[in-house]
Amino acid sequence: MIRATGITKRYGRVEAVSAVSFDLEAGGSLALWGSNGAGKTTLIRCLLGVTRHRGRASIGGVDVRR
């Protein structure tokens, strides 16, 4: 299970990801689409703990470090 609650990432004054929340059960799928610069890769990087962010993310019940 992947759970994201209020994921927000800012680069200076630019808000790349704004309060994204979702629950994805094991075996489920999720599609991210949008134009270049919409924040798709930034969201994935936040979920993986690569990029510091506000909000909370967990994968398999384990909190992702921020």
Buried (B, 14 or more C-beta within 10 A) or exposed (E): EBBBEEBBBEEEEEEBBEEBEEEBEEEEEEEEEEEEEEBBBBBEBBBEBEBEBEBBBBBEEEEBEE
